[in-house]
Amino acid sequence: MSTRFSAALREATWAEHERAESAGFMRGLLAGDLPSGAYADLTAQHYFAYRVLEQAAESMRGDPVAGPFVFDELTRLPALERDLHHLLGDDWADRIRPNTATQRYCARLQEVCFTWPGGFIAHSYTRYLGDLSGGQAIRGTVERTFGLTDGVGAEFYRFPGIPRPREFKDDYRGRLDGAPWSPDEQGRVIDEVLEAYRHNTDVLVELGEVHGSGT
């Protein structure tokens, strides 16, 4: 590819990125139109996906290609567990279930993230860079809407180990540009990022159906 890979990746996947962000569930959440149970359900779906993704991160930590994309400061699972404890109580683990779309998403993560470095990077890029970007607007909204003072209940959206998100994202994109991929492999990674966005959108659409916020 003649342009930097990170730029080509962003351009090729932007439409799916926008589709995910404009899902009816997210519009309702950001407008403050959904109850706390809907936010707890979103948090639960995140939990199931990140549980698989971060297991894959441990598996890929020593890989020469994927390893540079494993960052401890990005780890979300402990924060999600604390958020669910706050939102649902001590028995939170017994009260949550993955929806059908989340089950499909987790199956895809299991399929590609443990044995294919490009697959792990594609799904990590889709989730974590989104968390560092648009996720920050979501954080402010849910904290105000649901009275989550001092960030308790919304720790998922906080990255205390990354004081300069812009610099971190620039470094991440530089690593994407420096990954030793052929043009064909770059195309595969782009296709997998598109797949990741579609799975994320499907999760949000199903949440919208359950909580009456449309698609």
C-alpha positions in Angstrom: 0.0 0.0 0.0 1.4 3.4 -1.0 0.0 5.2 2.1 0.8 4.3 5.7 -1.0 1.2 6.7 -2.6 2.8 9.7 -4.1 5.4 7.5 -5.3 2.9 4.9 -6.8 0.8 7.6 -8.7 3.8 9.0 -10.0 4.8 5.6 -11.1 1.3 4.6 -13.0 0.7 7.9 -14.4 4.1 8.7 -17.9 3.4 7.3 -18.3 0.3 9.6 -16.8 2.3 12.5 -19.5 5.0 12.0 -22.2 2.4 11.7 -21.2 0.9 15.0 -21.2 4.4 16.7 -24.6 5.3 15.3 -26.4 2.2 16.5 -29.7 3.1 18.1 -28.7 1.7 21.4 -25.7 4.0 21.6 -27.7 7.0 20.6 -30.2 6.2 23.3 -27.5 5.7 25.9 -25.7 8.9 25.0 -29.0 10.8 25.0 -29.6 9.6 28.5 -32.8 7.9 27.4 -32.0 4.4 28.7 -32.2 3.0 32.3 -29.2 1.9 34.3 -30.1 -1.7 33.5 -29.3 -1.1 29.8 -25.9 0.3 30.8 -25.3 -2.7 33.0 -26.2 -5.0 30.1 -23.7 -3.2 27.8 -21.0 -3.6 30.5 -21.8 -7.3 30.8 -21.4 -7.8 27.0 -18.1 -6.0 27.1 -17.0 -8.3 30.0 -17.6 -11.5 27.9 -15.7 -10.1 24.9 -12.8 -8.7 26.9 -12.4 -11.9 28.8 -11.6 -13.7 25.6 -9.6 -10.9 24.1 -7.4 -10.6 27.1 -6.9 -14.3 27.4 -5.6 -14.1 23.8 -3.3 -11.2 24.8 -1.6 -13.5 27.3 -1.3 -16.2 24.7 0.2 -13.7 22.2 2.4 -11.8 24.6 5.6 -13.6 23.4 4.8 -13.5 19.7 7.2 -11.4 17.7 4.4 -9.7 15.7 1.5 -9.6 18.1 3.6 -9.1 21.3 4.3 -5.4 20.7 0.5 -4.8 20.7 0.0 -6.3 24.2 -0.2 -3.5 26.7 -0.9 -4.1 30.3 -2.2 -0.5 30.6 -5.0 -1.3 28.2 -6.3 -4.3 30.2 -10.0 -3.8 30.9 -11.2 -7.0 32.6 -10.5 -5.9 36.3 -12.2 -2.6 35.7 -15.2 -4.3 34.1 -15.5 -6.7 37.1 -15.5 -3.7 39.5 -18.1 -1.9 37.4 -20.4 -4.9 37.3 -20.0 -5.4 41.1 -21.0 -1.8 41.6 -23.9 -1.9 39.1 -25.3 -5.4 39.9 -24.0 -6.3 43.4 -22.0 -9.2 44.8 -23.7 -11.8 42.7 -23.0 -10.0 39.4 -21.4 -13.0 37.9 -24.5 -15.1 38.3 -26.7 -12.3 36.8 -25.1 -11.7 33.5 -25.4 -13.7 30.2 -23.9 -13.0 26.8 -26.5 -12.2 24.2 -26.6 -14.1 21.0 -24.5 -11.6 19.1 -21.9 -11.5 21.9 -21.6 -15.3 21.7 -20.9 -15.1 18.0 -18.4 -12.3 18.6 -16.6 -14.3 21.3 -16.5 -17.4 19.0 -14.8 -15.2 16.3 -12.3 -14.0 18.9 -11.6 -17.6 19.9 -11.2 -18.5 16.3 -8.7 -15.9 15.1 -7.0 -14.2 18.1 -5.1 -17.1 19.7 -3.2 -18.4 16.6 -3.1 -15.5 14.1 -1.2 -12.4 15.1 -3.0 -10.3 12.6 -6.3 -11.4 13.9 -5.4 -10.5 17.5 -4.1 -7.1 16.4 -7.2 -6.4 14.3 -9.6 -7.1 17.2 -7.3 -5.3 19.7 -7.1 -2.2 17.5 -10.9 -2.2 17.0 -11.7 -2.3 20.7 -8.9 -0.6 22.5 -8.4 2.4 20.3 -12.2 2.9 20.3 -12.2 2.8 24.1 -9.5 5.5 24.1 -11.3 7.7 21.7 -15.2 7.6 21.5 -15.3 5.7 24.8 -14.3 8.9 26.7 -17.5 10.7 25.5 -19.5 7.7 26.7 -17.8 7.8 30.1 -18.9 11.4 30.7 -22.5 10.7 29.7 -22.9 7.5 31.8 -21.3 9.2 34.8 -23.8 12.1 34.6 -26.8 10.1 33.7 -26.4 7.3 36.3 -24.8 9.4 39.0 -21.5 7.4 39.0 -19.5 9.7 41.2 -15.7 9.5 41.2 -15.8 7.1 38.2 -17.1 4.2 40.3 -19.2 2.1 37.9 -17.5 3.5 34.8 -13.9 2.4 35.4 -14.0 0.6 32.1 -13.6 4.0 30.3 -10.7 5.2 32.5 -7.1 4.5 31.7 -5.0 5.7 34.6 -1.9 4.0 33.0 -2.2 6.1 29.9 -2.0 9.8 30.9 -1.5 11.0 27.2 -4.0 9.0 25.1 -3.1 10.8 21.9 0.6 10.0 22.2 -0.3 6.4 23.0 -2.5 6.1 19.9 0.2 7.6 17.7 2.6 5.1 19.0 0.1 2.3 18.4 -0.4 3.4 14.8 3.3 3.6 14.3 3.5 0.0 15.4 0.8 -0.9 12.8 2.9 0.9 10.2 6.0 -1.1 11.2 4.4 -4.5 11.4 6.2 -6.9 9.0 3.1 -7.7 6.8 2.9 -8.2 3.1 0.2 -6.4 1.1 -1.9 -9.5 1.2 -1.6 -9.8 4.9 -2.5 -6.1 5.4 -5.6 -6.8 3.4 -6.5 -9.7 5.7 -6.0 -7.5 8.7 -8.3 -4.9 7.2 -10.9 -7.5 6.5 -10.7 -8.7 10.1 -11.1 -5.2 11.4 -14.3 -4.9 9.3 -15.4 -8.2 10.8 -14.8 -6.9 14.3 -16.8 -3.8 13.7 -19.7 -5.8 12.3 -19.7 -8.0 15.4 -19.7 -5.0 17.7 -22.6 -3.5 15.7 -24.5 -6.7 16.0 -24.1 -6.7 19.8 -25.4 -3.1 20.0 -28.3 -3.9 17.7 -29.4 -6.8 19.9 -29.1 -4.6 23.0 -31.3 -2.1 21.2 -33.9 -4.7 20.5 -33.9 -5.9 24.1 -34.0 -2.4 25.6 -36.3 -0.8 23.0 -33.9 1.7 21.6 -34.2 0.7 17.9 -31.3 -0.1 15.5 
